[in-house]
Amino acid sequence: MRKRILLLLLCFLLIAKGHLSAQSRKTFDSLATLAQTLPDDSTKLGVYDAIFGYVNTTPNLVKPYINGAIKLSQKLKSKGAEMTFFTGSGKLHYELGDYDNALKYYLEGAKVAESAKDYAYMCEVYTLISDVYIINKNFHKSDEYLAKEWAIIQQHFPEDDWLLASYYSKKSRIFNIKNDLDSALHYAWKVANITKKTAQRSTDDAKLYVNDLRLVGITYTAMAQYKEAEQIFLQCKTILDTVKIQSGNAKTLCRLYGNIGDLMQQKGNYKEALAAFDQSLYYARKIEHPEAEMNAYLNLSKVYNKQQNYKEEALFLKKYYELKDSLYTTDKQVKMTELEADYQLEKKNATLALQQAETARQKNLRNISVGIACTVVLVLGALTILYRRIRSKNKLLAAQNEQILEQKEALEKLNTVKDKMFSVISHDLRNPIQTLKTFFALTKQKQLSPEKQVRYQNQVEESVIQTGTMMDNLLVWAQMQLSNQSPQIFPIDTADAIKNAIAEVAAQAQLKEILFEEDITEINALANKAILEIALRNLLTNAIKFSKANSLIKVSNSSEDENIIIRIQDFGVGMDAMQIAQLNDKTMESLAGTQGEKGSGMGLMLVVQLLQQINASMDIQSSPGKGSIFAILLPKV
């Protein structure tokens, strides 16, 4: 009678579990009281199962009951419950960002499923193990477990839509991380089309469909198909608004707003990106998910960096690293590898123990030849294990050598940048500084005529302008050598970029009384405005340097065929074919200008590298004594 009453109470608590958050906490507290007071029987096992139902929403509350649930399932010899609690414990630690313990419990669950030959459960736990490896970008191990899952599906569940959806989802995520976006989109739609069939059936099915549909939107965002991505995320939001159980949707909303924030950031809509990431952070804190909270901090810092709000960027970066340091360490990565090795070793030891037990049972029935055969098998097994260990160590050494080579290349690159910078600073800064010293010495002489004062002032001004240009180029070049990030490319007004560049070199042109003849119209091209302006400024400075006083420089832009072309034409000293070839090969040395102006030899070399970064190119036409035409070819919008 007492057991019937307890079972009725347990059913009531399970029914009440889906209501308001306060009521849900009250229900959990009631379940916790039952877990502490009931004897170790099947009823208490059902209570633990109900407690584990809170893993996704309040993992910290469930954590103290892990060991009790697992021990009771083992005591009652319930394989099903044991598998449920091992994977539930893994999910709990996964939600908390503790991936090493998540892997530990998943591997224990896998051993139970394999011993019970529960193929459906083996598929589930293999996909969970694969999840841990995917998030740590260990694609070799994730592919290994996905291959095991796919073999089981093909053999035992070829028509099971849910298992197929789970498998396709993992394949899509892996291709997404590997940047094979077409394959990722293909598998994402396969998943969404499967879960769409049951989306109207229940709240959980609707949220499952939303999560799968999000994967499609994420892939569209990565492919820069922003319109399609916005439509997908709007559809997700509409479905969640229809469900109307916001507390149960918190985890899904946290991820969805993070995806929307990524989309808006890539579009350059930083205001909406901040709003979306703030919402993602709100829901991450609400569900006590440190991994999601950490990602929100990082995304917010990136948006503030784009807005040049460095104070807010620093604030959120600090929060990000504080939380990251508490979640990820090198020791954790090592521990995960050790757990995997322990699992494989235990599995082999268990197999070997079974073989030895079988040998012991039948040894009285076997003759000497069978004994010799067993001895040979054991020796071969030992040799196989020894060979595998040696091969594993060789792989580890190879990986370490590869890492050392990568570090060596990075150090050599840094050393090259350092040598170049010191070379330019020691050689090309010395002359301008000497010019300044000479000027200051001459200004102390009272007998210096006004004409000479004006001439010296002009020389100093020209020297300062050249030094500033050289330092700007040097800093841009050094940043290009050290940065691995590609610049953002989007439609820009070429006329605006040209005018900005001309304004920056106007003072330099005025010193030589050089005029600009502009034939500029508003034409859009695909480029990075800051990089294009630096390239234009260097070409204009070069044109001024090699033009005679009181001459003309023509600047124009036009749309021709598949390109937008910006031309800078001077009528100065020009170049012969050999000099143009040296310039293209980056072997041309710096030459003095028409008035003895000096340079660092980096200007035109920097222009070529800058244009390559924004998918542009440069064409040169020149004749000695007649001048040069430098044409920048930009892709059309």
N, C-alpha and C positions, 0 to 999 in steps of 0.2 A: 504493500500500500504506500509506504514512504517513497519507494522508487517511482511509483506512478505520479505522485504529487510533484516530485523533483523534475520528472520528465515534462510534465505539463508546464511547470514554471520555466524550464529551459526553453520550451517552444515559444512561450510568451515573450521571453527576453529576446529571442532571435527575431520574432516578428517586430518587436519595438525598436530594433537596432537601426532601422532606416529613417527615424524621425529626426526632430530638431537636435542640434549639437548638445545642448544641456541635457536633454533626455537621453541622448546617446551615451554621454559620460556616466549618467546615473545607471544606465543599463550595464555598462562595462564594470562599474563598481560592484554591481550585484553579482555579475559573473565572477569577478575576482574573489568575492566573499565565498561563493560556492566552491571555487577551486581550492580554497584554504580549509574548508570544513568537511567536504565530502570524502568518503573513503575511496581508496584506489580501486575503482571499478569502471565499467563502461559508461556510466552516467557522468563521472568526472571527466572521462575522455571526451565526451560530447561537449562539456563545458569548456575544456581547453580548445576544442575545435572552434567554438563560438568566439572565444577570446582572440584566436588567430585571425578571425575575420576583420579585426581592426588594424591589421598590419599596414595596409596602404594609407590609412588616414591618421592613425596615431601610433607609429611604430615604437616610440619611447615607452608608451604604456604597456605594450605587449612584451617588451624585452625581458622583464624579470621572470616571465613564465615559460621561457624557452626550455630550460633544462628539465623542469618538472614535467612538461608535456612529453618530451622525448623519452625520458626514463619510464614514464607510465606506459607509453605505447610499446616499449621494449619489454616491460614487465608483463603486459597482457598479451604479448606476442602478436600485436596487430600490425602487420606489414603496411597496410593502407594508411593507418594513422601515423606510423613512423615516417613513411615517405612524405605525408602531408606536412608534418611538423618540421622535418629537415628542410624542405623547400620553403616553407613559411618562414623559418628562421633565416634562410638565405635571402629571401625577399626583404625581410626586415632590415638586415644589415645593408642590403643594396640601396634601400630607400634612404638610409642614414649616410650613404657614401663610404661605408666601411667595406670595400670590395674584397679585401683579403679574407675576412670572416664570411662574407657572402659566398665566396668560392669554396671555403671550407665546408659549409653546410650543404651546398649544392652537390659537391663531390660525395659526401656521405649519403645523400639521397640517391645519387646515381648508383652507388654500390648496393643499396637496398633494392632498387628497381631491377638491377641486373640479376641479383640473386633470385628475385621473385619472378623474373621473366615477364614483368608488367610492361609491355611494349608501349602502350599509350603514355604511361608515366615516364618511361625512358625518353620519349620524344619531348615531353614537357621539360624535364630536368636538363636534357642536352641543350635545348634552346636557351634555358636560363644561364647555363655555363657559358654558352657562346656569347650571351649578352655581356657578361663580365669581361670577356676577352675583347669584345668589340670596343667597349668604352675605354679600355686600356690600349687600343690599337694594336693588339697582338693578333693579326689576321690569320697567321698560320694556325694558331690553336683554335680560333673561332671557326675557320674552314674545316678543321678536323672534326669538331663536334657537329657542325651542320651536315657534314657528309654522313656521319652516323645517323643523324635524325632522318635525312632524306632516304637512306637505305631502308630504314624501318617503315617509313610512310609508303614507299613503293611496294614493299612486300606485304604489309599488313593493313594499311589504311589508304589505299589509292583514291578513294572517293570521299575522304574526310575533309570537308571544306575548312574547318577550323585549324587542323594541323597544317594544311597547305598554306593557309593565310599566315600562320606563325612563321613558317619556313620562308615564304616569299618576303615577309617583312624584314627578316634578318638579312636576306640577300640584298634588298633595296638599301638598307642602312650601310652595309659594307661597301656597295658600289658608290654610295653617296660620299662616304669618307675617302674612298680611293679616287674620287672626282670623275668616275665613269658615269656621268649624269644621265645619258640616254638609257643605259641599262637600269640605273636606279629608278628612273621614272617608269619604265616598263613594269618592274616588279611592284612598285608602289601602287600603280593602278590595278594590278592583279589582286592585291590585298584589298583595296577599297571596294572593288566590285564584288568580292566575296562577302565582306561584312555588311555591305549595303543591303543585302537580301534580308537580314534580320534586324536592321536598325530600328524599325518601328515596334519591335516585339517588347522591349523593356528599356529602362533607363540605362542599365549596364551595357546592353547591346548598342544603344545610341552613342554612349561615350566611347565604346570600342571602335565604332565606325568613325567617330570624330578623330580619334587618335590615328587611325589608318589614313584618313583623308588629309590630316596634317602632314603626313609624310609626303604626299603628293605636292602640297603647297611648299614644303621645304625644298623639294627638288626643283620646282619651278623657280623659286627664289635663287637657288644656286645657278640656274641656267639663265638668270637675268630676264626671265619671262614674267615681269612684275604684274602685268594685268591679270594673267591667269592665276598667279599666286594670290593676289588680292581677292579674286572671286572665290577661290577655295577657302581661304581663311574666313571670309564673310559667311560662307555656307556653314562652316564649323561653328561660328559664333551664333548663328541663327538656330542651329540644332540645339546647342547648349541652353540658349534662352528659352527654347520650347520645353526642355526637360524641367527647368525651374527649380532644381534642387541644388542650390549654389554650394552648400557645404560639401556635398558629395562630388561636385564638379571642380573643387578647388585645385586638385592636382592637374586635371586636364586644362583648366583655365590658365594655370601657371605656365604650362608649356606653350599653349596657344598664343598668349600675349608675348612670350619670348620670341616665338616665330614671327609674329607681326612686327615686333621691334626690329628684328634682323632685316625684314623686308624694307621697312621705312628707312632704316639706316643706309642700306644699299642704294635706295632711291634718292638719298640726300635730304629726306624730310625728317630733320633731326628733332623737331618739336614733337611730332607724333611718335617718333622712336622713343624719346624719353618717357612719354606718357605710357606707352606699351610696356617698357621695361620696368617702370614703377609699379604697374599692375602685376607684372610677373613676380617682382620682389615681394609685393603684398601677399600674394597667394603662396609663395615659397615659405614665408614666415608663418603663414597660417597653418600649413601642413607640416611645419618643422622639418623641412627638407634642405639640409645644408648644401648639397650639391647644386640644387636649383638656385638657392640664395647666392652662392658664390658666383654662378654664371651671370646672375642679374647684376651683381656689383661690377663684374668685368665689362659687361655690355654697356652699362651706364658710363663707366670711365671712358670707353671708346667714343661714345657719342659726345661727351663733354670735350674730349680732345679735338674732335672734328669742329666743334664750336669755338675752339681755342679758349675754353673756360678751364684753365689748368688747375685752378684751386679746387673745383669740384672733382676734376679728374683725379687729382692726388688723393682726395678724401676717399673716393670709392675704390681706388687701387689699394689703398691701405687696408680697407675692410676686406677686399678680395684676398690679399696675401695673408692677412691674419687668419682668415677662415681656411684658406688653402693649406697653410702650414699645419693646421690642426687635423687635416684630412689626409694629406698625401705626404709621404716621405719615401726616401729611397728604400728604407727598411721594409716598407709595406710591399713595394714591388718585388723585392727579394723574397719576402715571406710568401707571396702568391706563387712564385716559381717553386719554392720549397714545398708548398702544399700540393701543387700539381705533381711534383716528383714523388712525394709521400704516397699520394693516391695511386699512382701507377705502380710503385714498389709494393704497396700493400696488396694491390690486385694480383701482382705476380706471385707474391708470397702466399696468398690465399690459394691460388691455383696450384702452386707447388706443394702446399700442405695437403690439398685434396689428393694429389697424385701419390704423395708419400703414404697417406692413410690407406688408399686403395692397394698400394704395393704391400703394406703391412698385413692387410686382410687376406691377401691371396698368396703370400710368400711361401706358405706350407704346401701349396698346390703347384708351385712352379719348380722347375728343375734348374740345374746349374746354368744352362744356356740362357734361360730367361733372366736369371740374376745378372749374368754378364751383360745381356742386352740392356737391362735397367741401368747398370753402372755406366755403360756407354752413353745412354740417354742423359744421365745426370752430368757426365763430363761435358757432353755437347752443350747442355743447358748452361753450365758454368762458363764455358768458352763464349757462348752467345752473350751472356750478361756482361762478361768482361769486354767483349768486342763493342757492345753498345755503350758501355761506360767510356771506353777509349774514344769512340766516335763522337759521343756527347762532349767530351773534353776538347776534342779537336774543333768541333763547331764553336764552342765557347771561345777558344783561342782565336779562331778566324774572325769572330765577331769583334773581339777586343782589338785585333790588329786593324780591322776596318775602321773602328772608332778612332784609333790612334792616327791613322792616315788622314781621316777627316779633320781631326784637330790640327794635324801638321799643316794641311792645306789652308785652314782658316788662319793659323798663325803666320804662314808665309804671305798670305794676302794682306794681313794687318801690317806686317813688316814692310811690304812693298809700298803701301799707302804712307807709312811713316817716313820711309826714305824719300819718297817723292815730295812730301810736304816739307821735310827739312831741307831738301835740295832747293826747292823754290824759295823758301823763307831765307836761307843763307845767301842765295845768289841774287834773287830778284828784289828783295826788300833792301838790300845794302845800298843800291844806287839812289832810290828815292830818299832814304834817310841821309845819305851824304849830300844830296841836293838841298835838303832842308837845313843841314848844318851850315853849308856854304852861304845860303840865303841869309840866315840869321847873323852870320859873321859880317856879311856885307852891309846889312842894315845898320850895324853899329858905326859904320864909316860915314861921317857927316858929309864928306865931299862927294858922295855918290850922287850922280845926276838923276833927275826925275825920269828921263827916258830909260836909263838902266834899271831903275827901281821897278818900272812897269814891266820891262822885259823879264826881270828876275821873278816878279810876282806871277807872271803868266807861266813861266817854266815850273814854278812850285805848284801852281794850281793844276797844271797838266800832269805833273808827277803824282800828285795826290789822287787825281781821278784814275790814273793808270793803276796805282797801287790798290785803290778800292776795288776796281774791276777785277784785278788779279786775285785779291783775297776772296771776293764773292765766288769767282770761278773755282778757286782752290777748295772752298768749303763745300760747294755743290758737288765737285768731283769726288771729294773724300766721302761725302754722304752716300753717293751712288756706289762707291766701292764697298762700303760697309753694310749698306741696307740690302736686304733680300726681298723687300716688298715692292710690288709693282704699283706704279702711280695710277690713280683713278682717271679714267678717260670718259668724257661726256661732251655733248655739243657745246661749243663756245663761239663767241663772236670774234672772228679774226681781226676785224677792224679795231676793236677795243684793245686787243693785245698789241697790235702794231703801234697804236697811238701811245700806249703806256711805255713801250720800249723806246720810242723816239723821244718822249719826254725825259727819260732817264739819261740819254746821251746828248741832250741839247746843249748843255754847258760845254761839253767836250768839243762839239761841232763849232760852237761859237768862238772858241779859241783860235780855230783855223779859218773862221769866217766862211764856213761851209753851209750851204742851204739844202733843205730837203724838199724835193718835189713829190708830193703825195697824190696817188691815184687809188684811193681806198674806198671800198664800199662795204656795207654790212653783209658779210657772208659767214654762215656757220660751218664749222668743221668739227670732226671728232678729234679731240686733243685734251691735254692737260694745260690749263691756261698759264700756271706759274712756270712750268717747264718751257712752254713755247716762248714766253716773254724773256726768259734767260737766254734761249738760243738766239732770238731776234736781237737782243741787246749786244751779244757777242759779235754777231755779224755786222751790226751797225758800227760798233766800235772798231772792228777790223777795216770797214770801208772808210771811216774817218781817218784811221791811222795811215792808210796807203793812198789817200787822196791829197792832191795839192791844195794849198790855201786858195780861198775864193773860188772853189769849184762846186759841183752839184752832185747830190746823191738822190737817185730815184727809188721810191718805195711804192709797190703796188700789190694788189691781190686780185685774184680772178678765179672763176670756176671753169675748169677745163676737163672734159671727159669724166674720169672717175675720181678726180682730185681737186682740192682747193690749193692753189699755188700762190705763195707769197714770194715776190722777187725784190731783191735789193741790188741795185746797179750803181757802181761807182765808175769814175773816169780817171782812175789813178794809174799806178805803175803796172798793174796786171800780173799774170803768171803765165809761164810756159807749160807745155804738156808734162814735162818731168816734175815740175813743182806740184801740179795737180795730182799726179800719181803718188808723190810722196805724202801729200795731204790725205789722200784716201787710204794709204797704208799706215797712217799715223806715225810717219818717220820724219816729217818735215820739221826743221828747227825754226825757232823764232827769228824773224827778220826785223830790222829797224824800219820805222815809218819814214814818211817824206820829210819830217822835221826831226828825225833822229829818235822818235818814240820807241821805247823798248817794251817787251812783253815777256810772259812766262812760257810761251809756247803751248799753252793749254787751251786757248780760246776756241779755235776751230776743232781741235780734238774733242773738247767737251761738247760742242754743238752736235757732232756726229753721234756721240753716245746718248745725248739727251733725246735726239730725234728718234733713235732706235727704240727708246723706252716708250714712246707714245705712238708707235707704228707709223712713223713718218720717215722721209728720206730727204737727201739734199743733192741737187744737181748743180754743177759748176761749169760756167762758160767764161773763158778768160783769154786775153791776148796781151803780150808784153807791150806796155806803153799805151794801151787803149782802155784798160780797166777790166772789171770783172762783173759777172752777174751770178749771184748766189740765189738759187730757187729752192724753197722749202715745199715739199709735196705732202699734203695732209689728206687723209681719207674724208670723203663726204659723209654727211649725216645720213 
